[in-house]
Amino acid sequence: MPLASRLRALALACLFASPALAHEQQVSSANLSSTIATGGTFQSLAAASISRNGCLIQNPTTATEPLYVNVGSASPSTANSFSLAAGASFNCSVAGVVITDALQVEAATTGHAFIAVVQ
């Protein structure tokens, strides 16, 4: 077997044998799904938390306007926020890094629904 093939096989064996990768962390989620209280105004979704393990926020597929997600800004605006089209989502955990800042959401219309879970 060529050296490159043996090294690939060894790397795969180490990857799958790693106890850190084999164990998944079990956490409970808090369902924070709701609606926008006042259209055009950012509202608090979750306070900053250094113990946050993750979050997922989605603009429903039936939405007719963007949902804006702001991370940690004292003065949130649509210009400094993530814009989620219908069906799009925002994840607080990417590549092992978790956003622990405060989260705010906004949409133009009062009553705009959004889906949110936080761990």
PDB file as gemmi writes it, atoms N, CA and C in Angstrom:
CRYST1    1.000    1.000    1.000  90.00  90.00  90.00 P 1                      
ATOM      1  N   MET A   1       0.854  -1.175   0.000  1.00  0.00           N  
ATOM      2  CA  MET A   1       0.000   0.000   0.000  1.00  0.00           C  
ATOM      3  C   MET A   1       0.900   1.237   0.000  1.00  0.00           C  
ATOM      4  N   PRO A   2       0.650   2.212  -0.885  1.00  0.00           N  
ATOM      5  CA  PRO A   2       1.464   3.427  -0.943  1.00  0.00           C  
ATOM      6  C   PRO A   2       1.397   4.192   0.386  1.00  0.00           C  
ATOM      7  N   LEU A   3       2.446   4.958   0.665  1.00  0.00           N  
ATOM      8  CA  LEU A   3       2.541   5.710   1.908  1.00  0.00           C  
ATOM      9  C   LEU A   3       1.359   6.670   2.080  1.00  0.00           C  
ATOM     10  N   ALA A   4       0.958   7.381   1.043  1.00  0.00           N  
ATOM     11  CA  ALA A   4      -0.153   8.335   1.137  1.00  0.00           C  
ATOM     12  C   ALA A   4      -1.435   7.625   1.559  1.00  0.00           C  
ATOM     13  N   SER A   5      -1.691   6.451   1.032  1.00  0.00           N  
ATOM     14  CA  SER A   5      -2.890   5.681   1.378  1.00  0.00           C  
ATOM     15  C   SER A   5      -2.843   5.223   2.830  1.00  0.00           C  
ATOM     16  N   ARG A   6      -1.646   4.789   3.276  1.00  0.00           N  
ATOM     17  CA  ARG A   6      -1.501   4.355   4.669  1.00  0.00           C  
ATOM     18  C   ARG A   6      -1.707   5.517   5.621  1.00  0.00           C  
ATOM     19  N   LEU A   7      -1.187   6.712   5.272  1.00  0.00           N  
ATOM     20  CA  LEU A   7      -1.364   7.885   6.120  1.00  0.00           C  
ATOM     21  C   LEU A   7      -2.833   8.290   6.199  1.00  0.00           C  
ATOM     22  N   ARG A   8      -3.547   8.234   5.071  1.00  0.00           N  
ATOM     23  CA  ARG A   8      -4.983   8.549   5.075  1.00  0.00           C  
ATOM     24  C   ARG A   8      -5.746   7.570   5.967  1.00  0.00           C  
ATOM     25  N   ALA A   9      -5.431   6.296   5.854  1.00  0.00           N  
ATOM     26  CA  ALA A   9      -6.104   5.277   6.660  1.00  0.00           C  
ATOM     27  C   ALA A   9      -5.823   5.496   8.144  1.00  0.00           C  
ATOM     28  N   LEU A  10      -4.584   5.835   8.488  1.00  0.00           N  
ATOM     29  CA  LEU A  10      -4.223   6.104   9.874  1.00  0.00           C  
ATOM     30  C   LEU A  10      -4.958   7.334  10.393  1.00  0.00           C  
ATOM     31  N   ALA A  11      -5.021   8.381   9.593  1.00  0.00           N  
ATOM     32  CA  ALA A  11      -5.722   9.603  10.004  1.00  0.00           C  
ATOM     33  C   ALA A  11      -7.201   9.325  10.245  1.00  0.00           C  
ATOM     34  N   LEU A  12      -7.832   8.552   9.375  1.00  0.00           N  
ATOM     35  CA  LEU A  12      -9.242   8.200   9.557  1.00  0.00           C  
ATOM     36  C   LEU A  12      -9.443   7.360  10.807  1.00  0.00           C  
ATOM     37  N   ALA A  13      -8.532   6.417  11.055  1.00  0.00           N  
ATOM     38  CA  ALA A  13      -8.637   5.582  12.247  1.00  0.00           C  
ATOM     39  C   ALA A  13      -8.527   6.429  13.512  1.00  0.00           C  
ATOM     40  N   CYS A  14      -7.620   7.389  13.522  1.00  0.00           N  
ATOM     41  CA  CYS A  14      -7.463   8.277  14.676  1.00  0.00           C  
ATOM     42  C   CYS A  14      -8.689   9.154  14.857  1.00  0.00           C  
ATOM     43  N   LEU A  15      -9.241   9.634  13.764  1.00  0.00           N  
ATOM     44  CA  LEU A  15     -10.412  10.496  13.828  1.00  0.00           C  
ATOM     45  C   LEU A  15     -11.588   9.765  14.456  1.00  0.00           C  
ATOM     46  N   PHE A  16     -11.848   8.532  13.995  1.00  0.00           N  
ATOM     47  CA  PHE A  16     -12.990   7.796  14.504  1.00  0.00           C  
ATOM     48  C   PHE A  16     -12.737   7.193  15.881  1.00  0.00           C  
ATOM     49  N   ALA A  17     -11.493   7.065  16.286  1.00  0.00           N  
ATOM     50  CA  ALA A  17     -11.173   6.509  17.594  1.00  0.00           C  
ATOM     51  C   ALA A  17     -11.111   7.585  18.670  1.00  0.00           C  
ATOM     52  N   SER A  18     -11.140   8.835  18.278  1.00  0.00           N  
ATOM     53  CA  SER A  18     -11.011   9.934  19.242  1.00  0.00           C  
ATOM     54  C   SER A  18     -12.215  10.006  20.165  1.00  0.00           C  
ATOM     55  N   PRO A  19     -12.036   9.875  21.492  1.00  0.00           N  
ATOM     56  CA  PRO A  19     -13.163   9.946  22.408  1.00  0.00           C  
ATOM     57  C   PRO A  19     -13.831  11.319  22.390  1.00  0.00           C  
ATOM     58  N   ALA A  20     -13.074  12.373  22.166  1.00  0.00           N  
ATOM     59  CA  ALA A  20     -13.650  13.725  22.157  1.00  0.00           C  
ATOM     60  C   ALA A  20     -14.628  13.887  21.010  1.00  0.00           C  
ATOM     61  N   LEU A  21     -14.364  13.257  19.877  1.00  0.00           N  
ATOM     62  CA  LEU A  21     -15.259  13.383  18.737  1.00  0.00           C  
ATOM     63  C   LEU A  21     -16.395  12.364  18.800  1.00  0.00           C  
ATOM     64  N   ALA A  22     -16.195  11.275  19.502  1.00  0.00           N  
ATOM     65  CA  ALA A  22     -17.205  10.232  19.555  1.00  0.00           C  
ATOM     66  C   ALA A  22     -18.337  10.590  20.519  1.00  0.00           C  
ATOM     67  N   HIS A  23     -18.097  11.462  21.476  1.00  0.00           N  
ATOM     68  CA  HIS A  23     -19.100  11.825  22.476  1.00  0.00           C  
ATOM     69  C   HIS A  23     -19.785  13.125  22.094  1.00  0.00           C  
ATOM     70  N   GLU A  24     -21.096  13.080  21.973  1.00  0.00           N  
ATOM     71  CA  GLU A  24     -21.853  14.290  21.689  1.00  0.00           C  
ATOM     72  C   GLU A  24     -22.393  14.851  22.994  1.00  0.00           C  
ATOM     73  N   GLN A  25     -22.339  16.160  23.141  1.00  0.00           N  
ATOM     74  CA  GLN A  25     -22.844  16.809  24.342  1.00  0.00           C  
ATOM     75  C   GLN A  25     -24.363  16.853  24.291  1.00  0.00           C  
ATOM     76  N   GLN A  26     -25.010  16.477  25.365  1.00  0.00           N  
ATOM     77  CA  GLN A  26     -26.462  16.505  25.467  1.00  0.00           C  
ATOM     78  C   GLN A  26     -26.879  17.779  26.192  1.00  0.00           C  
ATOM     79  N   VAL A  27     -27.691  18.616  25.547  1.00  0.00           N  
ATOM     80  CA  VAL A  27     -28.174  19.843  26.164  1.00  0.00           C  
ATOM     81  C   VAL A  27     -29.665  19.996  25.900  1.00  0.00           C  
ATOM     82  N   SER A  28     -30.338  20.698  26.796  1.00  0.00           N  
ATOM     83  CA  SER A  28     -31.757  20.984  26.622  1.00  0.00           C  
ATOM     84  C   SER A  28     -31.911  22.301  25.881  1.00  0.00           C  
ATOM     85  N   SER A  29     -32.990  22.414  25.134  1.00  0.00           N  
ATOM     86  CA  SER A  29     -33.273  23.639  24.389  1.00  0.00           C  
ATOM     87  C   SER A  29     -34.438  24.379  25.015  1.00  0.00           C  
ATOM     88  N   ALA A  30     -34.372  25.692  24.952  1.00  0.00           N  
ATOM     89  CA  ALA A  30     -35.500  26.535  25.338  1.00  0.00           C  
ATOM     90  C   ALA A  30     -36.114  27.063  24.046  1.00  0.00           C  
ATOM     91  N   ASN A  31     -37.389  26.822  23.849  1.00  0.00           N  
ATOM     92  CA  ASN A  31     -38.069  27.284  22.651  1.00  0.00           C  
ATOM     93  C   ASN A  31     -38.499  28.736  22.870  1.00  0.00           C  
ATOM     94  N   LEU A  32     -37.879  29.654  22.139  1.00  0.00           N  
ATOM     95  CA  LEU A  32     -38.178  31.082  22.255  1.00  0.00           C  
ATOM     96  C   LEU A  32     -38.959  31.595  21.051  1.00  0.00           C  
ATOM     97  N   SER A  33     -39.549  30.690  20.285  1.00  0.00           N  
ATOM     98  CA  SER A  33     -40.332  31.087  19.113  1.00  0.00           C  
ATOM     99  C   SER A  33     -41.447  32.032  19.536  1.00  0.00           C  
ATOM    100  N   SER A  34     -41.696  33.032  18.684  1.00  0.00           N  
ATOM    101  CA  SER A  34     -42.694  34.034  19.043  1.00  0.00           C  
ATOM    102  C   SER A  34     -43.058  34.842  17.800  1.00  0.00           C  
ATOM    103  N   THR A  35     -43.538  36.054  18.030  1.00  0.00           N  
ATOM    104  CA  THR A  35     -43.840  36.998  16.959  1.00  0.00           C  
ATOM    105  C   THR A  35     -43.248  38.355  17.305  1.00  0.00           C  
ATOM    106  N   ILE A  36     -43.100  39.195  16.298  1.00  0.00           N  
ATOM    107  CA  ILE A  36     -42.593  40.555  16.508  1.00  0.00           C  
ATOM    108  C   ILE A  36     -43.685  41.384  17.186  1.00  0.00           C  
ATOM    109  N   ALA A  37     -43.346  41.982  18.312  1.00  0.00           N  
ATOM    110  CA  ALA A  37     -44.323  42.756  19.093  1.00  0.00           C  
ATOM    111  C   ALA A  37     -44.671  44.083  18.423  1.00  0.00           C  
ATOM    112  N   THR A  38     -43.654  44.762  17.887  1.00  0.00           N  
ATOM    113  CA  THR A  38     -43.864  46.045  17.217  1.00  0.00           C  
ATOM    114  C   THR A  38     -43.022  46.064  15.955  1.00  0.00           C  
ATOM    115  N   GLY A  39     -43.689  46.086  14.809  1.00  0.00           N  
ATOM    116  CA  GLY A  39     -42.979  46.095  13.542  1.00  0.00           C  
ATOM    117  C   GLY A  39     -41.987  47.245  13.451  1.00  0.00           C  
ATOM    118  N   GLY A  40     -40.807  46.968  12.880  1.00  0.00           N  
ATOM    119  CA  GLY A  40     -39.780  47.988  12.707  1.00  0.00           C  
ATOM    120  C   GLY A  40     -38.966  48.282  13.948  1.00  0.00           C  
ATOM    121  N   THR A  41     -39.191  47.522  15.034  1.00  0.00           N  
ATOM    122  CA  THR A  41     -38.471  47.745  16.290  1.00  0.00           C  
ATOM    123  C   THR A  41     -37.801  46.446  16.729  1.00  0.00           C  
ATOM    124  N   PHE A  42     -36.499  46.513  17.025  1.00  0.00           N  
ATOM    125  CA  PHE A  42     -35.798  45.332  17.513  1.00  0.00           C  
ATOM    126  C   PHE A  42     -36.302  44.972  18.901  1.00  0.00           C  
ATOM    127  N   GLN A  43     -36.461  43.670  19.131  1.00  0.00           N  
ATOM    128  CA  GLN A  43     -36.851  43.185  20.452  1.00  0.00           C  
ATOM    129  C   GLN A  43     -35.850  42.143  20.907  1.00  0.00           C  
ATOM    130  N   SER A  44     -35.665  42.078  22.214  1.00  0.00           N  
ATOM    131  CA  SER A  44     -34.724  41.127  22.792  1.00  0.00           C  
ATOM    132  C   SER A  44     -35.225  39.709  22.590  1.00  0.00           C  
ATOM    133  N   LEU A  45     -34.326  38.842  22.162  1.00  0.00           N  
ATOM    134  CA  LEU A  45     -34.649  37.420  22.027  1.00  0.00           C  
ATOM    135  C   LEU A  45     -33.986  36.640  23.159  1.00  0.00           C  
ATOM    136  N   ALA A  46     -32.708  36.885  23.392  1.00  0.00           N  
ATOM    137  CA  ALA A  46     -31.967  36.189  24.450  1.00  0.00           C  
ATOM    138  C   ALA A  46     -30.866  37.100  24.964  1.00  0.00           C  
ATOM    139  N   ALA A  47     -30.730  37.139  26.278  1.00  0.00           N  
ATOM    140  CA  ALA A  47     -29.670  37.931  26.902  1.00  0.00           C  
ATOM    141  C   ALA A  47     -28.319  37.273  26.637  1.00  0.00           C  
ATOM    142  N   ALA A  48     -27.263  38.047  26.787  1.00  0.00           N  
ATOM    143  CA  ALA A  48     -25.918  37.491  26.678  1.00  0.00           C  
ATOM    144  C   ALA A  48     -25.753  36.390  27.720  1.00  0.00           C  
ATOM    145  N   SER A  49     -25.067  35.310  27.352  1.00  0.00           N  
ATOM    146  CA  SER A  49     -24.877  34.201  28.278  1.00  0.00           C  
ATOM    147  C   SER A  49     -23.609  33.442  27.926  1.00  0.00           C  
ATOM    148  N   ILE A  50     -22.652  33.443  28.847  1.00  0.00           N  
ATOM    149  CA  ILE A  50     -21.406  32.723  28.583  1.00  0.00           C  
ATOM    150  C   ILE A  50     -21.609  31.211  28.639  1.00  0.00           C  
ATOM    151  N   SER A  51     -22.752  30.772  29.149  1.00  0.00           N  
ATOM    152  CA  SER A  51     -23.017  29.333  29.208  1.00  0.00           C  
ATOM    153  C   SER A  51     -23.854  28.841  28.016  1.00  0.00           C  
ATOM    154  N   ARG A  52     -24.115  29.708  27.045  1.00  0.00           N  
ATOM    155  CA  ARG A  52     -24.890  29.290  25.869  1.00  0.00           C  
ATOM    156  C   ARG A  52     -24.108  28.241  25.083  1.00  0.00           C  
ATOM    157  N   ASN A  53     -24.802  27.187  24.673  1.00  0.00           N  
ATOM    158  CA  ASN A  53     -24.198  26.126  23.872  1.00  0.00           C  
ATOM    159  C   ASN A  53     -24.519  26.267  22.393  1.00  0.00           C  
ATOM    160  N   GLY A  54     -25.510  27.068  22.079  1.00  0.00           N  
ATOM    161  CA  GLY A  54     -25.891  27.259  20.691  1.00  0.00           C  
ATOM    162  C   GLY A  54     -27.266  27.878  20.573  1.00  0.00           C  
ATOM    163  N   CYS A  55     -27.674  28.168  19.367  1.00  0.00           N  
ATOM    164  CA  CYS A  55     -29.023  28.649  19.087  1.00  0.00           C  
ATOM    165  C   CYS A  55     -29.301  28.466  17.607  1.00  0.00           C  
ATOM    166  N   LEU A  56     -30.565  28.471  17.278  1.00  0.00           N  
ATOM    167  CA  LEU A  56     -30.990  28.431  15.889  1.00  0.00           C  
ATOM    168  C   LEU A  56     -32.213  29.329  15.768  1.00  0.00           C  
ATOM    169  N   ILE A  57     -32.143  30.288  14.853  1.00  0.00           N  
ATOM    170  CA  ILE A  57     -33.240  31.220  14.607  1.00  0.00           C  
ATOM    171  C   ILE A  57     -33.603  31.091  13.134  1.00  0.00           C  
ATOM    172  N   GLN A  58     -34.891  30.944  12.846  1.00  0.00           N  
ATOM    173  CA  GLN A  58     -35.317  30.799  11.460  1.00  0.00           C  
ATOM    174  C   GLN A  58     -36.468  31.741  11.146  1.00  0.00           C  
ATOM    175  N   ASN A  59     -36.391  32.319   9.943  1.00  0.00           N  
ATOM    176  CA  ASN A  59     -37.514  33.047   9.374  1.00  0.00           C  
ATOM    177  C   ASN A  59     -38.360  31.984   8.664  1.00  0.00           C  
ATOM    178  N   PRO A  60     -39.620  31.802   9.047  1.00  0.00           N  
ATOM    179  CA  PRO A  60     -40.420  30.722   8.458  1.00  0.00           C  
ATOM    180  C   PRO A  60     -40.451  30.765   6.929  1.00  0.00           C  
ATOM    181  N   THR A  61     -40.631  29.615   6.327  1.00  0.00           N  
ATOM    182  CA  THR A  61     -40.682  29.533   4.863  1.00  0.00           C  
ATOM    183  C   THR A  61     -41.872  30.292   4.296  1.00  0.00           C  
ATOM    184  N   THR A  62     -42.878  30.530   5.109  1.00  0.00           N  
ATOM    185  CA  THR A  62     -44.073  31.259   4.659  1.00  0.00           C  
ATOM    186  C   THR A  62     -43.936  32.777   4.810  1.00  0.00           C  
ATOM    187  N   ALA A  63     -42.801  33.241   5.341  1.00  0.00           N  
ATOM    188  CA  ALA A  63     -42.607  34.683   5.571  1.00  0.00           C  
ATOM    189  C   ALA A  63     -42.617  35.449   4.249  1.00  0.00           C  
ATOM    190  N   THR A  64     -43.108  36.677   4.308  1.00  0.00           N  
ATOM    191  CA  THR A  64     -43.165  37.528   3.118  1.00  0.00           C  
ATOM    192  C   THR A  64     -42.190  38.695   3.215  1.00  0.00           C  
ATOM    193  N   GLU A  65     -41.391  38.720   4.276  1.00  0.00           N  
ATOM    194  CA  GLU A  65     -40.405  39.786   4.472  1.00  0.00           C  
ATOM    195  C   GLU A  65     -39.214  39.232   5.243  1.00  0.00           C  
ATOM    196  N   PRO A  66     -38.087  39.939   5.223  1.00  0.00           N  
ATOM    197  CA  PRO A  66     -36.911  39.468   5.969  1.00  0.00           C  
ATOM    198  C   PRO A  66     -37.110  39.545   7.477  1.00  0.00           C  
ATOM    199  N   LEU A  67     -36.402  38.684   8.182  1.00  0.00           N  
ATOM    200  CA  LEU A  67     -36.266  38.755   9.629  1.00  0.00           C  
ATOM    201  C   LEU A  67     -34.822  39.140   9.879  1.00  0.00           C  
ATOM    202  N   TYR A  68     -34.593  40.148  10.710  1.00  0.00           N  
ATOM    203  CA  TYR A  68     -33.236  40.599  11.016  1.00  0.00           C  
ATOM    204  C   TYR A  68     -32.828  40.075  12.379  1.00  0.00           C  
ATOM    205  N   VAL A  69     -31.600  39.556  12.460  1.00  0.00           N  
ATOM    206  CA  VAL A  69     -31.032  39.058  13.710  1.00  0.00           C  
ATOM    207  C   VAL A  69     -29.810  39.896  14.020  1.00  0.00           C  
ATOM    208  N   ASN A  70     -29.817  40.507  15.189  1.00  0.00           N  
ATOM    209  CA  ASN A  70     -28.685  41.325  15.617  1.00  0.00           C  
ATOM    210  C   ASN A  70     -27.967  40.620  16.747  1.00  0.00           C  
ATOM    211  N   VAL A  71     -26.644  40.675  16.711  1.00  0.00           N  
ATOM    212  CA  VAL A  71     -25.804  40.025  17.713  1.00  0.00           C  
ATOM    213  C   VAL A  71     -25.064  41.085  18.510  1.00  0.00           C  
ATOM    214  N   GLY A  72     -25.418  41.223  19.771  1.00  0.00           N  
ATOM    215  CA  GLY A  72     -24.651  42.006  20.717  1.00  0.00           C  
ATOM    216  C   GLY A  72     -24.613  43.502  20.589  1.00  0.00           C  
ATOM    217  N   SER A  73     -25.292  44.097  19.643  1.00  0.00           N  
ATOM    218  CA  SER A  73     -25.200  45.544  19.459  1.00  0.00           C  
ATOM    219  C   SER A  73     -26.074  46.284  20.459  1.00  0.00           C  
ATOM    220  N   ALA A  74     -25.517  47.347  21.030  1.00  0.00           N  
ATOM    221  CA  ALA A  74     -26.298  48.205  21.925  1.00  0.00           C  
ATOM    222  C   ALA A  74     -27.294  49.036  21.128  1.00  0.00           C  
ATOM    223  N   SER A  75     -27.016  49.260  19.856  1.00  0.00           N  
ATOM    224  CA  SER A  75     -27.900  50.028  18.975  1.00  0.00           C  
ATOM    225  C   SER A  75     -28.184  49.220  17.712  1.00  0.00           C  
ATOM    226  N   PRO A  76     -29.025  48.186  17.829  1.00  0.00           N  
ATOM    227  CA  PRO A  76     -29.262  47.347  16.658  1.00  0.00           C  
ATOM    228  C   PRO A  76     -29.990  48.102  15.544  1.00  0.00           C  
ATOM    229  N   SER A  77     -29.620  47.785  14.321  1.00  0.00           N  
ATOM    230  CA  SER A  77     -30.290  48.335  13.148  1.00  0.00           C  
ATOM    231  C   SER A  77     -30.232  47.275  12.060  1.00  0.00           C  
ATOM    232  N   THR A  78     -31.033  47.439  11.025  1.00  0.00           N  
ATOM    233  CA  THR A  78     -30.990  46.469   9.933  1.00  0.00           C  
ATOM    234  C   THR A  78     -29.632  46.500   9.233  1.00  0.00           C  
ATOM    235  N   ALA A  79     -28.950  47.635   9.295  1.00  0.00           N  
ATOM    236  CA  ALA A  79     -27.638  47.761   8.638  1.00  0.00           C  
ATOM    237  C   ALA A  79     -26.552  46.941   9.332  1.00  0.00           C  
ATOM    238  N   ASN A  80     -26.685  46.705  10.652  1.00  0.00           N  
ATOM    239  CA  ASN A  80     -25.655  45.939  11.361  1.00  0.00           C  
ATOM    240  C   ASN A  80     -26.184  44.586  11.846  1.00  0.00           C  
ATOM    241  N   SER A  81     -27.143  44.036  11.096  1.00  0.00           N  
ATOM    242  CA  SER A  81     -27.773  42.775  11.468  1.00  0.00           C  
ATOM    243  C   SER A  81     -27.737  41.788  10.305  1.00  0.00           C  
ATOM    244  N   PHE A  82     -27.944  40.526  10.635  1.00  0.00           N  
ATOM    245  CA  PHE A  82     -28.070  39.485   9.620  1.00  0.00           C  
ATOM    246  C   PHE A  82     -29.494  39.517   9.085  1.00  0.00           C  
ATOM    247  N   SER A  83     -29.644  39.496   7.777  1.00  0.00           N  
ATOM    248  CA  SER A  83     -30.951  39.504   7.131  1.00  0.00           C  
ATOM    249  C   SER A  83     -31.298  38.089   6.686  1.00  0.00           C  
ATOM    250  N   LEU A  84     -32.411  37.577   7.202  1.00  0.00           N  
ATOM    251  CA  LEU A  84     -32.830  36.222   6.862  1.00  0.00           C  
ATOM    252  C   LEU A  84     -34.033  36.276   5.929  1.00  0.00           C  
ATOM    253  N   ALA A  85     -33.859  35.773   4.720  1.00  0.00           N  
ATOM    254  CA  ALA A  85     -34.966  35.654   3.781  1.00  0.00           C  
ATOM    255  C   ALA A  85     -35.884  34.531   4.263  1.00  0.00           C  
ATOM    256  N   ALA A  86     -37.047  34.399   3.671  1.00  0.00           N  
ATOM    257  CA  ALA A  86     -37.979  33.321   4.029  1.00  0.00           C  
ATOM    258  C   ALA A  86     -37.273  31.977   3.960  1.00  0.00           C  
ATOM    259  N   GLY A  87     -37.368  31.207   5.042  1.00  0.00           N  
ATOM    260  CA  GLY A  87     -36.753  29.884   5.106  1.00  0.00           C  
ATOM    261  C   GLY A  87     -35.303  29.872   5.544  1.00  0.00           C  
ATOM    262  N   ALA A  88     -34.659  31.023   5.615  1.00  0.00           N  
ATOM    263  CA  ALA A  88     -33.252  31.082   6.021  1.00  0.00           C  
ATOM    264  C   ALA A  88     -33.141  31.017   7.546  1.00  0.00           C  
ATOM    265  N   SER A  89     -31.961  30.584   8.016  1.00  0.00           N  
ATOM    266  CA  SER A  89     -31.759  30.474   9.454  1.00  0.00           C  
ATOM    267  C   SER A  89     -30.400  31.019   9.869  1.00  0.00           C  
ATOM    268  N   PHE A  90     -30.284  31.295  11.153  1.00  0.00           N  
ATOM    269  CA  PHE A  90     -29.066  31.797  11.781  1.00  0.00           C  
ATOM    270  C   PHE A  90     -28.698  30.815  12.871  1.00  0.00           C  
ATOM    271  N   ASN A  91     -27.435  30.372  12.889  1.00  0.00           N  
ATOM    272  CA  ASN A  91     -26.952  29.403  13.859  1.00  0.00           C  
ATOM    273  C   ASN A  91     -25.899  30.064  14.740  1.00  0.00           C  
ATOM    274  N   CYS A  92     -26.036  29.950  16.042  1.00  0.00           N  
ATOM    275  CA  CYS A  92     -25.077  30.553  16.980  1.00  0.00           C  
ATOM    276  C   CYS A  92     -23.805  29.736  17.158  1.00  0.00           C  
ATOM    277  N   SER A  93     -23.773  28.536  16.622  1.00  0.00           N  
ATOM    278  CA  SER A  93     -22.613  27.679  16.805  1.00  0.00           C  
ATOM    279  C   SER A  93     -22.071  27.262  15.450  1.00  0.00           C  
ATOM    280  N   VAL A  94     -20.841  27.687  15.163  1.00  0.00           N  
ATOM    281  CA  VAL A  94     -20.215  27.354  13.891  1.00  0.00           C  
ATOM    282  C   VAL A  94     -18.782  26.911  14.149  1.00  0.00           C  
ATOM    283  N   ALA A  95     -18.431  25.745  13.686  1.00  0.00           N  
ATOM    284  CA  ALA A  95     -17.073  25.217  13.786  1.00  0.00           C  
ATOM    285  C   ALA A  95     -16.535  25.253  15.217  1.00  0.00           C  
ATOM    286  N   GLY A  96     -17.397  24.924  16.184  1.00  0.00           N  
ATOM    287  CA  GLY A  96     -16.973  24.865  17.572  1.00  0.00           C  
ATOM    288  C   GLY A  96     -16.954  26.188  18.299  1.00  0.00           C  
ATOM    289  N   VAL A  97     -17.295  27.277  17.630  1.00  0.00           N  
ATOM    290  CA  VAL A  97     -17.348  28.600  18.262  1.00  0.00           C  
ATOM    291  C   VAL A  97     -18.811  28.951  18.482  1.00  0.00           C  
ATOM    292  N   VAL A  98     -19.162  29.382  19.708  1.00  0.00           N  
ATOM    293  CA  VAL A  98     -20.538  29.717  20.041  1.00  0.00           C  
ATOM    294  C   VAL A  98     -20.651  31.212  20.330  1.00  0.00           C  
ATOM    295  N   ILE A  99     -21.599  31.853  19.682  1.00  0.00           N  
ATOM    296  CA  ILE A  99     -21.876  33.269  19.942  1.00  0.00           C  
ATOM    297  C   ILE A  99     -22.635  33.355  21.255  1.00  0.00           C  
ATOM    298  N   THR A 100     -22.105  34.107  22.217  1.00  0.00           N  
ATOM    299  CA  THR A 100     -22.725  34.220  23.531  1.00  0.00           C  
ATOM    300  C   THR A 100     -23.282  35.621  23.791  1.00  0.00           C  
ATOM    301  N   ASP A 101     -23.209  36.497  22.801  1.00  0.00           N  
ATOM    302  CA  ASP A 101     -23.718  37.861  22.940  1.00  0.00           C  
ATOM    303  C   ASP A 101     -25.246  37.870  23.021  1.00  0.00           C  
ATOM    304  N   ALA A 102     -25.804  39.014  23.410  1.00  0.00           N  
ATOM    305  CA  ALA A 102     -27.255  39.197  23.388  1.00  0.00           C  
ATOM    306  C   ALA A 102     -27.757  39.085  21.950  1.00  0.00           C  
ATOM    307  N   LEU A 103     -28.977  38.605  21.788  1.00  0.00           N  
ATOM    308  CA  LEU A 103     -29.595  38.437  20.475  1.00  0.00           C  
ATOM    309  C   LEU A 103     -30.890  39.231  20.419  1.00  0.00           C  
ATOM    310  N   GLN A 104     -31.080  39.974  19.326  1.00  0.00           N  
ATOM    311  CA  GLN A 104     -32.313  40.727  19.100  1.00  0.00           C  
ATOM    312  C   GLN A 104     -32.841  40.375  17.720  1.00  0.00           C  
ATOM    313  N   VAL A 105     -34.162  40.481  17.539  1.00  0.00           N  
ATOM    314  CA  VAL A 105     -34.781  40.221  16.242  1.00  0.00           C  
ATOM    315  C   VAL A 105     -35.704  41.380  15.874  1.00  0.00           C  
ATOM    316  N   GLU A 106     -35.901  41.543  14.553  1.00  0.00           N  
ATOM    317  CA  GLU A 106     -36.771  42.604  14.048  1.00  0.00           C  
ATOM    318  C   GLU A 106     -37.330  42.201  12.697  1.00  0.00           C  
ATOM    319  N   ALA A 107     -38.549  42.612  12.429  1.00  0.00           N  
ATOM    320  CA  ALA A 107     -39.176  42.503  11.110  1.00  0.00           C  
ATOM    321  C   ALA A 107     -40.060  43.737  10.953  1.00  0.00           C  
ATOM    322  N   ALA A 108     -40.396  44.062   9.727  1.00  0.00           N  
ATOM    323  CA  ALA A 108     -41.159  45.287   9.465  1.00  0.00           C  
ATOM    324  C   ALA A 108     -42.591  45.233   9.981  1.00  0.00           C  
ATOM    325  N   THR A 109     -43.162  44.034  10.042  1.00  0.00           N  
ATOM    326  CA  THR A 109     -44.576  43.909  10.357  1.00  0.00           C  
ATOM    327  C   THR A 109     -44.818  43.354  11.757  1.00  0.00           C  
ATOM    328  N   THR A 110     -45.675  44.009  12.534  1.00  0.00           N  
ATOM    329  CA  THR A 110     -46.114  43.485  13.821  1.00  0.00           C  
ATOM    330  C   THR A 110     -46.773  42.126  13.594  1.00  0.00           C  
ATOM    331  N   GLY A 111     -46.449  41.163  14.430  1.00  0.00           N  
ATOM    332  CA  GLY A 111     -47.017  39.831  14.312  1.00  0.00           C  
ATOM    333  C   GLY A 111     -46.214  38.877  13.447  1.00  0.00           C  
ATOM    334  N   HIS A 112     -45.119  39.337  12.862  1.00  0.00           N  
ATOM    335  CA  HIS A 112     -44.260  38.471  12.045  1.00  0.00           C  
ATOM    336  C   HIS A 112     -43.723  37.337  12.937  1.00  0.00           C  
ATOM    337  N   ALA A 113     -43.992  36.116  12.564  1.00  0.00           N  
ATOM    338  CA  ALA A 113     -43.559  34.964  13.361  1.00  0.00           C  
ATOM    339  C   ALA A 113     -42.090  34.634  13.107  1.00  0.00           C  
ATOM    340  N   PHE A 114     -41.434  34.067  14.101  1.00  0.00           N  
ATOM    341  CA  PHE A 114     -40.086  33.541  13.936  1.00  0.00           C  
ATOM    342  C   PHE A 114     -39.945  32.318  14.826  1.00  0.00           C  
ATOM    343  N   ILE A 115     -39.002  31.469  14.457  1.00  0.00           N  
ATOM    344  CA  ILE A 115     -38.723  30.245  15.198  1.00  0.00           C  
ATOM    345  C   ILE A 115     -37.357  30.409  15.846  1.00  0.00           C  
ATOM    346  N   ALA A 116     -37.258  30.087  17.126  1.00  0.00           N  
ATOM    347  CA  ALA A 116     -35.971  30.241  17.818  1.00  0.00           C  
ATOM    348  C   ALA A 116     -35.848  29.220  18.943  1.00  0.00           C  
ATOM    349  N   VAL A 117     -34.704  28.566  18.991  1.00  0.00           N  
ATOM    350  CA  VAL A 117     -34.358  27.691  20.117  1.00  0.00           C  
ATOM    351  C   VAL A 117     -32.955  28.084  20.577  1.00  0.00           C  
ATOM    352  N   VAL A 118     -32.766  28.049  21.873  1.00  0.00           N  
ATOM    353  CA  VAL A 118     -31.477  28.397  22.476  1.00  0.00           C  
ATOM    354  C   VAL A 118     -31.099  27.302  23.440  1.00  0.00           C  
ATOM    355  N   GLN A 119     -29.813  26.921  23.437  1.00  0.00           N  
ATOM    356  CA  GLN A 119     -29.314  25.929  24.379  1.00  0.00           C  
ATOM    357  C   GLN A 119     -28.360  26.601  25.339  1.00  0.00           C  
TER     358      GLN A 119                                                      
END                                                                             
